[in-house]
């Protein structure tokens, strides 16, 4: 059974509205999910920064964010050129490894 918001009120003036109001999909997130989403937004989508703020490895941060998207029903659409995108992703991982943005363990995890 899903609960619906049926009354809104202003604490300052006492005004109340009754009806059936749409709920915010982000309002029901737990504290950890709110932290992940907030950090991701503040870092402007920088997954490396998300990992640093959460104190976890890059692959772990990426996995937690993917799980959050799934809970919100916002899973990334399947890529029609998946084979080619996989090659580009591998090249990106190798580039980041060479630039020192990833350590060997993180790169190995991403490539496996």
N, CA, C and O atoms as a GROMACS GRO file, in nm:
protein
  448
    1UNK      N    1   0.084  -0.118   0.000
    1UNK     CA    2   0.000   0.000   0.000
    1UNK      C    3   0.089   0.124   0.000
    1UNK      O    4   0.181   0.135   0.081
    2UNK      N    5   0.062   0.216  -0.089
    2UNK     CA    6   0.140   0.338  -0.101
    2UNK      C    7   0.062   0.455  -0.040
    2UNK      O    8  -0.056   0.474  -0.069
    3UNK      N    9   0.130   0.532   0.044
    3UNK     CA   10   0.067   0.649   0.104
    3UNK      C   11   0.076   0.767   0.008
    3UNK      O   12   0.173   0.780  -0.066
    4UNK      N   13  -0.025   0.852   0.012
    4UNK     CA   14  -0.029   0.971  -0.073
    4UNK      C   15  -0.040   1.095   0.014
    4UNK      O   16  -0.104   1.093   0.120
    5UNK      N   17   0.022   1.202  -0.031
    5UNK     CA   18   0.013   1.330   0.039
    5UNK      C   19  -0.125   1.389   0.006
    5UNK      O   20  -0.160   1.407  -0.110
    6UNK      N   21  -0.202   1.419   0.111
    6UNK     CA   22  -0.336   1.473   0.090
    6UNK      C   23  -0.356   1.609   0.156
    6UNK      O   24  -0.460   1.672   0.136
    7UNK      N   25  -0.257   1.655   0.234
    7UNK     CA   26  -0.271   1.785   0.300
    7UNK      C   27  -0.134   1.851   0.309
    7UNK      O   28  -0.035   1.788   0.346
    8UNK      N   29  -0.132   1.981   0.275
    8UNK     CA   30  -0.012   2.062   0.288
    8UNK      C   31  -0.046   2.180   0.377
    8UNK      O   32  -0.157   2.233   0.371
    9UNK      N   33   0.048   2.221   0.460
    9UNK     CA   34   0.022   2.332   0.549
    9UNK      C   35   0.143   2.422   0.566
    9UNK      O   36   0.257   2.377   0.558
   10UNK      N   37   0.117   2.549   0.590
   10UNK     CA   38   0.221   2.648   0.616
   10UNK      C   39   0.229   2.670   0.767
   10UNK      O   40   0.130   2.710   0.829
   11UNK      N   41   0.344   2.646   0.825
   11UNK     CA   42   0.361   2.663   0.969
   11UNK      C   43   0.357   2.810   1.009
   11UNK      O   44   0.319   2.842   1.122
   12UNK      N   45   0.395   2.900   0.920
   12UNK     CA   46   0.397   3.044   0.950
   12UNK      C   47   0.258   3.105   0.962
   12UNK      O   48   0.226   3.172   1.060
   13UNK      N   49   0.176   3.079   0.859
   13UNK     CA   50   0.046   3.148   0.856
   13UNK      C   51  -0.072   3.055   0.884
   13UNK      O   52  -0.184   3.103   0.901
   14UNK      N   53  -0.048   2.926   0.888
   14UNK     CA   54  -0.157   2.832   0.917
   14UNK      C   55  -0.241   2.794   0.797
   14UNK      O   56  -0.339   2.721   0.814
   15UNK      N   57  -0.208   2.840   0.678
   15UNK     CA   58  -0.283   2.805   0.559
   15UNK      C   59  -0.269   2.655   0.534
   15UNK      O   60  -0.161   2.598   0.548
   16UNK      N   61  -0.380   2.590   0.496
   16UNK     CA   62  -0.378   2.449   0.464
   16UNK      C   63  -0.442   2.425   0.328
   16UNK      O   64  -0.539   2.491   0.291
   17UNK      N   65  -0.387   2.329   0.256
   17UNK     CA   66  -0.442   2.286   0.128
   17UNK      C   67  -0.473   2.138   0.139
   17UNK      O   68  -0.392   2.061   0.191
   18UNK      N   69  -0.588   2.098   0.091
   18UNK     CA   70  -0.625   1.957   0.089
   18UNK      C   71  -0.641   1.915  -0.055
   18UNK      O   72  -0.684   1.993  -0.140
   19UNK      N   73  -0.607   1.792  -0.083
   19UNK     CA   74  -0.617   1.739  -0.219
   19UNK      C   75  -0.528   1.618  -0.231
   19UNK      O   76  -0.490   1.557  -0.131
   20UNK      N   77  -0.496   1.584  -0.350
   20UNK     CA   78  -0.404   1.473  -0.376
   20UNK      C   79  -0.284   1.530  -0.447
   20UNK      O   80  -0.294   1.576  -0.561
   21UNK      N   81  -0.167   1.527  -0.381
   21UNK     CA   82  -0.047   1.590  -0.432
   21UNK      C   83   0.056   1.486  -0.473
   21UNK      O   84   0.072   1.383  -0.407
   22UNK      N   85   0.126   1.514  -0.581
   22UNK     CA   86   0.233   1.425  -0.627
   22UNK      C   87   0.349   1.432  -0.528
   22UNK      O   88   0.384   1.538  -0.478
   23UNK      N   89   0.406   1.317  -0.502
   23UNK     CA   90   0.521   1.315  -0.411
   23UNK      C   91   0.651   1.325  -0.491
   23UNK      O   92   0.656   1.292  -0.609
   24UNK      N   93   0.752   1.371  -0.425
   24UNK     CA   94   0.884   1.386  -0.485
   24UNK      C   95   0.956   1.251  -0.484
   24UNK      O   96   0.964   1.188  -0.378
   25UNK      N   97   1.008   1.205  -0.597
   25UNK     CA   98   1.076   1.074  -0.597
   25UNK      C   99   1.204   1.074  -0.514
   25UNK      O  100   1.251   0.967  -0.475
   26UNK      N  101   1.260   1.190  -0.487
   26UNK     CA  102   1.385   1.197  -0.413
   26UNK      C  103   1.363   1.209  -0.263
   26UNK      O  104   1.454   1.186  -0.184
   27UNK      N  105   1.242   1.245  -0.223
   27UNK     CA  106   1.212   1.266  -0.082
   27UNK      C  107   1.210   1.137  -0.002
   27UNK      O  108   1.230   1.140   0.120
   28UNK      N  109   1.188   1.026  -0.066
   28UNK     CA  110   1.182   0.899   0.006
   28UNK      C  111   1.318   0.830   0.013
   28UNK      O  112   1.328   0.718   0.066
   29UNK      N  113   1.422   0.894  -0.038
   29UNK     CA  114   1.555   0.834  -0.032
   29UNK      C  115   1.606   0.831   0.111
   29UNK      O  116   1.579   0.922   0.190
   30UNK      N  117   1.680   0.727   0.143
   30UNK     CA  118   1.744   0.718   0.274
   30UNK      C  119   1.861   0.815   0.282
   30UNK      O  120   1.900   0.876   0.182
   31UNK      N  121   1.917   0.827   0.401
   31UNK     CA  122   2.027   0.922   0.424
   31UNK      C  123   2.147   0.894   0.335
   31UNK      O  124   2.206   0.987   0.280
   32UNK      N  125   2.184   0.768   0.319
   32UNK     CA  126   2.301   0.732   0.238
   32UNK      C  127   2.277   0.768   0.091
   32UNK      O  128   2.365   0.823   0.025
   33UNK      N  129   2.157   0.736   0.040
   33UNK     CA  130   2.125   0.769  -0.099
   33UNK      C  131   2.122   0.920  -0.120
   33UNK      O  132   2.166   0.969  -0.224
   34UNK      N  133   2.070   0.995  -0.023
   34UNK     CA  134   2.070   1.141  -0.034
   34UNK      C  135   2.212   1.195  -0.038
   34UNK      O  136   2.242   1.288  -0.112
   35UNK      N  137   2.300   1.135   0.041
   35UNK     CA  138   2.440   1.179   0.041
   35UNK      C  139   2.505   1.151  -0.094
   35UNK      O  140   2.575   1.237  -0.149
   36UNK      N  141   2.481   1.032  -0.149
   36UNK     CA  142   2.538   0.997  -0.279
   36UNK      C  143   2.488   1.094  -0.386
   36UNK      O  144   2.567   1.147  -0.464
   37UNK      N  145   2.358   1.117  -0.390
   37UNK     CA  146   2.300   1.206  -0.491
   37UNK      C  147   2.349   1.349  -0.473
   37UNK      O  148   2.387   1.414  -0.570
   38UNK      N  149   2.349   1.399  -0.349
   38UNK     CA  150   2.395   1.535  -0.324
   38UNK      C  151   2.540   1.555  -0.361
   38UNK      O  152   2.576   1.656  -0.422
   39UNK      N  153   2.625   1.460  -0.324
   39UNK     CA  154   2.767   1.469  -0.356
   39UNK      C  155   2.789   1.463  -0.506
   39UNK      O  156   2.872   1.536  -0.560
   40UNK      N  157   2.714   1.376  -0.574
   40UNK     CA  158   2.725   1.365  -0.719
   40UNK      C  159   2.688   1.497  -0.787
   40UNK      O  160   2.756   1.540  -0.880
   41UNK      N  161   2.582   1.560  -0.739
   41UNK     CA  162   2.539   1.688  -0.798
   41UNK      C  163   2.639   1.799  -0.770
   41UNK      O  164   2.672   1.877  -0.859
   42UNK      N  165   2.686   1.808  -0.646
   42UNK     CA  166   2.782   1.914  -0.610
   42UNK      C  167   2.912   1.898  -0.690
   42UNK      O  168   2.974   1.997  -0.729
   43UNK      N  169   2.951   1.773  -0.714
   43UNK     CA  170   3.075   1.750  -0.790
   43UNK      C  171   3.051   1.755  -0.940
   43UNK      O  172   3.140   1.723  -1.019
   44UNK      N  173   2.931   1.795  -0.979
   44UNK     CA  174   2.893   1.809  -1.121
   44UNK      C  175   2.914   1.679  -1.199
   44UNK      O  176   2.959   1.680  -1.314
   45UNK      N  177   2.881   1.567  -1.134
   45UNK     CA  178   2.887   1.438  -1.200
   45UNK      C  179   3.025   1.375  -1.204
   45UNK      O  180   3.046   1.277  -1.275
   46UNK      N  181   3.120   1.428  -1.128
   46UNK     CA  182   3.255   1.374  -1.126
   46UNK      C  183   3.258   1.251  -1.034
   46UNK      O  184   3.257   1.264  -0.912
   47UNK      N  185   3.262   1.133  -1.096
   47UNK     CA  186   3.257   1.009  -1.020
   47UNK      C  187   3.380   0.992  -0.932
   47UNK      O  188   3.372   0.932  -0.824
   48UNK      N  189   3.492   1.043  -0.976
   48UNK     CA  190   3.615   1.036  -0.896
   48UNK      C  191   3.599   1.115  -0.766
   48UNK      O  192   3.641   1.070  -0.659
   49UNK      N  193   3.539   1.232  -0.776
   49UNK     CA  194   3.512   1.316  -0.658
   49UNK      C  195   3.411   1.248  -0.567
   49UNK      O  196   3.424   1.253  -0.444
   50UNK      N  197   3.312   1.184  -0.625
   50UNK     CA  198   3.213   1.109  -0.547
   50UNK      C  199   3.283   1.001  -0.466
   50UNK      O  200   3.256   0.984  -0.347
   51UNK      N  201   3.372   0.928  -0.530
   51UNK     CA  202   3.447   0.821  -0.460
   51UNK      C  203   3.528   0.879  -0.345
   51UNK      O  204   3.532   0.823  -0.236
   52UNK      N  205   3.594   0.991  -0.371
   52UNK     CA  206   3.676   1.053  -0.267
   52UNK      C  207   3.592   1.098  -0.149
   52UNK      O  208   3.628   1.073  -0.034
   53UNK      N  209   3.480   1.162  -0.176
   53UNK     CA  210   3.391   1.211  -0.069
   53UNK      C  211   3.330   1.097   0.012
   53UNK      O  212   3.310   1.110   0.133
   54UNK      N  213   3.300   0.986  -0.056
   54UNK     CA  214   3.240   0.873   0.014
   54UNK      C  215   3.345   0.787   0.084
   54UNK      O  216   3.312   0.703   0.168
   55UNK      N  217   3.473   0.809   0.048
   55UNK     CA  218   3.580   0.730   0.108
   55UNK      C  219   3.583   0.587   0.057
   55UNK      O  220   3.618   0.494   0.130
   56UNK      N  221   3.547   0.571  -0.070
   56UNK     CA  222   3.545   0.437  -0.131
   56UNK      C  223   3.622   0.442  -0.263
   56UNK      O  224   3.659   0.549  -0.310
   57UNK      N  225   3.647   0.325  -0.320
   57UNK     CA  226   3.716   0.319  -0.449
   57UNK      C  227   3.623   0.368  -0.560
   57UNK      O  228   3.502   0.374  -0.544
   58UNK      N  229   3.683   0.402  -0.673
   58UNK     CA  230   3.605   0.448  -0.789
   58UNK      C  231   3.501   0.343  -0.831
   58UNK      O  232   3.385   0.379  -0.852
   59UNK      N  233   3.540   0.215  -0.846
   59UNK     CA  234   3.440   0.115  -0.886
   59UNK      C  235   3.325   0.102  -0.785
   59UNK      O  236   3.210   0.081  -0.824
   60UNK      N  237   3.355   0.115  -0.657
   60UNK     CA  238   3.250   0.107  -0.555
   60UNK      C  239   3.156   0.226  -0.566
   60UNK      O  240   3.034   0.210  -0.558
   61UNK      N  241   3.210   0.346  -0.586
   61UNK     CA  242   3.127   0.465  -0.602
   61UNK      C  243   3.039   0.451  -0.725
   61UNK      O  244   2.920   0.484  -0.722
   62UNK      N  245   3.096   0.402  -0.832
   62UNK     CA  246   3.020   0.385  -0.956
   62UNK      C  247   2.906   0.285  -0.936
   62UNK      O  248   2.795   0.306  -0.985
   63UNK      N  249   2.936   0.176  -0.864
   63UNK     CA  250   2.834   0.074  -0.837
   63UNK      C  251   2.722   0.131  -0.748
   63UNK      O  252   2.605   0.107  -0.775
   64UNK      N  253   2.760   0.205  -0.644
   64UNK     CA  254   2.658   0.263  -0.555
   64UNK      C  255   2.569   0.361  -0.630
   64UNK      O  256   2.448   0.366  -0.607
   65UNK      N  257   2.630   0.438  -0.722
   65UNK     CA  258   2.550   0.533  -0.800
   65UNK      C  259   2.457   0.458  -0.895
   65UNK      O  260   2.342   0.497  -0.913
   66UNK      N  261   2.505   0.351  -0.956
   66UNK     CA  262   2.421   0.270  -1.045
   66UNK      C  263   2.303   0.211  -0.968
   66UNK      O  264   2.191   0.206  -1.018
   67UNK      N  265   2.329   0.166  -0.845
   67UNK     CA  266   2.222   0.110  -0.762
   67UNK      C  267   2.120   0.218  -0.725
   67UNK      O  268   2.000   0.191  -0.720
   68UNK      N  269   2.167   0.339  -0.698
   68UNK     CA  270   2.078   0.450  -0.668
   68UNK      C  271   1.989   0.479  -0.789
   68UNK      O  272   1.868   0.496  -0.775
   69UNK      N  273   2.048   0.485  -0.907
   69UNK     CA  274   1.969   0.509  -1.028
   69UNK      C  275   1.864   0.400  -1.046
   69UNK      O  276   1.750   0.429  -1.085
   70UNK      N  277   1.901   0.278  -1.018
   70UNK     CA  278   1.807   0.167  -1.030
   70UNK      C  279   1.690   0.183  -0.931
   70UNK      O  280   1.574   0.163  -0.968
   71UNK      N  281   1.721   0.220  -0.806
   71UNK     CA  282   1.615   0.241  -0.706
   71UNK      C  283   1.520   0.354  -0.748
   71UNK      O  284   1.401   0.351  -0.716
   72UNK      N  285   1.573   0.453  -0.817
   72UNK     CA  286   1.491   0.564  -0.863
   72UNK      C  287   1.421   0.535  -0.996
   72UNK      O  288   1.342   0.616  -1.044
   73UNK      N  289   1.449   0.420  -1.054
   73UNK     CA  290   1.390   0.385  -1.183
   73UNK      C  291   1.451   0.463  -1.297
   73UNK      O  292   1.386   0.484  -1.400
   74UNK      N  293   1.577   0.505  -1.280
   74UNK     CA  294   1.645   0.587  -1.381
   74UNK      C  295   1.764   0.514  -1.442
   74UNK      O  296   1.867   0.575  -1.470
   75UNK      N  297   1.750   0.386  -1.463
   75UNK     CA  298   1.860   0.309  -1.519
   75UNK      C  299   1.896   0.363  -1.657
   75UNK      O  300   1.810   0.405  -1.733
   76UNK      N  301   2.025   0.361  -1.686
   76UNK     CA  302   2.071   0.410  -1.817
   76UNK      C  303   2.015   0.320  -1.926
   76UNK      O  304   2.014   0.198  -1.911
   77UNK      N  305   1.969   0.378  -2.036
   77UNK     CA  306   1.918   0.296  -2.146
   77UNK      C  307   2.029   0.214  -2.208
   77UNK      O  308   2.146   0.252  -2.206
   78UNK      N  309   1.992   0.100  -2.264
   78UNK     CA  310   2.090   0.013  -2.329
   78UNK      C  311   2.149   0.087  -2.448
   78UNK      O  312   2.077   0.153  -2.523
   79UNK      N  313   2.279   0.075  -2.464
   79UNK     CA  314   2.350   0.141  -2.573
   79UNK      C  315   2.347   0.051  -2.696
   79UNK      O  316   2.397  -0.061  -2.691
   80UNK      N  317   2.289   0.099  -2.808
   80UNK     CA  318   2.282   0.016  -2.927
   80UNK      C  319   2.420  -0.021  -2.980
   80UNK      O  320   2.435  -0.127  -3.041
   81UNK      N  321   2.521   0.061  -2.960
   81UNK     CA  322   2.656   0.031  -3.005
   81UNK      C  323   2.741  -0.020  -2.891
   81UNK      O  324   2.855   0.024  -2.873
   82UNK      N  325   2.688  -0.112  -2.814
   82UNK     CA  326   2.755  -0.158  -2.691
   82UNK      C  327   2.896  -0.210  -2.716
   82UNK      O  328   2.985  -0.184  -2.636
   83UNK      N  329   2.918  -0.283  -2.824
   83UNK     CA  330   3.052  -0.336  -2.850
   83UNK      C  331   3.155  -0.225  -2.866
   83UNK      O  332   3.264  -0.233  -2.810
   84UNK      N  333   3.120  -0.125  -2.942
   84UNK     CA  334   3.212  -0.013  -2.965
   84UNK      C  335   3.229   0.070  -2.838
   84UNK      O  336   3.340   0.114  -2.807
   85UNK      N  337   3.120   0.092  -2.766
   85UNK     CA  338   3.127   0.171  -2.643
   85UNK      C  339   3.217   0.101  -2.541
   85UNK      O  340   3.288   0.167  -2.465
   86UNK      N  341   3.214  -0.033  -2.541
   86UNK     CA  342   3.298  -0.108  -2.448
   86UNK      C  343   3.445  -0.081  -2.478
   86UNK      O  344   3.526  -0.068  -2.386
   87UNK      N  345   3.481  -0.074  -2.607
   87UNK     CA  346   3.617  -0.044  -2.646
   87UNK      C  347   3.656   0.096  -2.602
   87UNK      O  348   3.766   0.118  -2.550
   88UNK      N  349   3.566   0.192  -2.621
   88UNK     CA  350   3.593   0.329  -2.579
   88UNK      C  351   3.610   0.335  -2.428
   88UNK      O  352   3.699   0.404  -2.379
   89UNK      N  353   3.526   0.263  -2.353
   89UNK     CA  354   3.538   0.260  -2.208
   89UNK      C  355   3.674   0.204  -2.167
   89UNK      O  356   3.738   0.256  -2.076
   90UNK      N  357   3.718   0.100  -2.232
   90UNK     CA  358   3.849   0.040  -2.201
   90UNK      C  359   3.961   0.139  -2.229
   90UNK      O  360   4.056   0.152  -2.151
   91UNK      N  361   3.949   0.209  -2.340
   91UNK     CA  362   4.050   0.310  -2.373
   91UNK      C  363   4.050   0.422  -2.270
   91UNK      O  364   4.156   0.472  -2.234
   92UNK      N  365   3.932   0.460  -2.223
   92UNK     CA  366   3.921   0.565  -2.121
   92UNK      C  367   3.984   0.518  -1.990
   92UNK      O  368   4.055   0.594  -1.924
   93UNK      N  369   3.961   0.393  -1.953
   93UNK     CA  370   4.021   0.340  -1.830
   93UNK      C  371   4.173   0.341  -1.842
   93UNK      O  372   4.243   0.381  -1.749
   94UNK      N  373   4.224   0.298  -1.956
   94UNK     CA  374   4.369   0.296  -1.976
   94UNK      C  375   4.427   0.437  -1.976
   94UNK      O  376   4.536   0.460  -1.923
   95UNK      N  377   4.355   0.531  -2.035
   95UNK     CA  378   4.400   0.670  -2.034
   95UNK      C  379   4.406   0.723  -1.892
   95UNK      O  380   4.504   0.788  -1.853
   96UNK      N  381   4.303   0.695  -1.815
   96UNK     CA  382   4.298   0.742  -1.676
   96UNK      C  383   4.404   0.674  -1.590
   96UNK      O  384   4.459   0.737  -1.499
   97UNK      N  385   4.433   0.548  -1.618
   97UNK     CA  386   4.540   0.478  -1.547
   97UNK      C  387   4.674   0.545  -1.576
   97UNK      O  388   4.753   0.570  -1.485
   98UNK      N  389   4.700   0.573  -1.703
   98UNK     CA  390   4.825   0.637  -1.743
   98UNK      C  391   4.838   0.778  -1.684
   98UNK      O  392   4.949   0.823  -1.653
   99UNK      N  393   4.725   0.846  -1.668
   99UNK     CA  394   4.726   0.983  -1.613
   99UNK      C  395   4.732   0.984  -1.460
   99UNK      O  396   4.743   1.090  -1.398
  100UNK      N  397   4.727   0.864  -1.399
  100UNK     CA  398   4.733   0.857  -1.254
  100UNK      C  399   4.599   0.883  -1.185
  100UNK      O  400   4.594   0.900  -1.063
  101UNK      N  401   4.491   0.888  -1.263
  101UNK     CA  402   4.358   0.911  -1.206
  101UNK      C  403   4.302   0.785  -1.141
  101UNK      O  404   4.215   0.792  -1.054
  102UNK      N  405   4.352   0.670  -1.185
  102UNK     CA  406   4.312   0.541  -1.129
  102UNK      C  407   4.436   0.466  -1.085
  102UNK      O  408   4.543   0.481  -1.145
  103UNK      N  409   4.423   0.386  -0.980
  103UNK     CA  410   4.536   0.298  -0.947
  103UNK      C  411   4.514   0.165  -1.020
  103UNK      O  412   4.410   0.143  -1.081
  104UNK      N  413   4.614   0.077  -1.013
  104UNK     CA  414   4.610  -0.047  -1.088
  104UNK      C  415   4.492  -0.134  -1.049
  104UNK      O  416   4.428  -0.194  -1.136
  105UNK      N  417   4.460  -0.142  -0.920
  105UNK     CA  418   4.348  -0.225  -0.875
  105UNK      C  419   4.216  -0.175  -0.931
  105UNK      O  420   4.133  -0.254  -0.976
  106UNK      N  421   4.196  -0.043  -0.929
  106UNK     CA  422   4.073   0.014  -0.982
  106UNK      C  423   4.060  -0.012  -1.132
  106UNK      O  424   3.953  -0.048  -1.180
  107UNK      N  425   4.170   0.008  -1.205
  107UNK     CA  426   4.169  -0.015  -1.349
  107UNK      C  427   4.140  -0.161  -1.380
  107UNK      O  428   4.063  -0.192  -1.471
  108UNK      N  429   4.202  -0.252  -1.304
  108UNK     CA  430   4.180  -0.395  -1.325
  108UNK      C  431   4.033  -0.430  -1.303
  108UNK      O  432   3.974  -0.506  -1.380
  109UNK      N  433   3.975  -0.374  -1.198
  109UNK     CA  434   3.833  -0.400  -1.168
  109UNK      C  435   3.744  -0.349  -1.280
  109UNK      O  436   3.651  -0.418  -1.322
  110UNK      N  437   3.772  -0.231  -1.329
  110UNK     CA  438   3.690  -0.174  -1.436
  110UNK      C  439   3.704  -0.250  -1.567
  110UNK      O  440   3.609  -0.258  -1.645
  111UNK      N  441   3.822  -0.306  -1.592
  111UNK     CA  442   3.846  -0.377  -1.718
  111UNK      C  443   3.799  -0.522  -1.714
  111UNK      O  444   3.784  -0.585  -1.819
  112UNK      N  445   3.776  -0.576  -1.596
  112UNK     CA  446   3.737  -0.718  -1.589
  112UNK      C  447   3.589  -0.737  -1.604
  112UNK      O  448   3.541  -0.850  -1.600
   0.00000   0.00000   0.00000
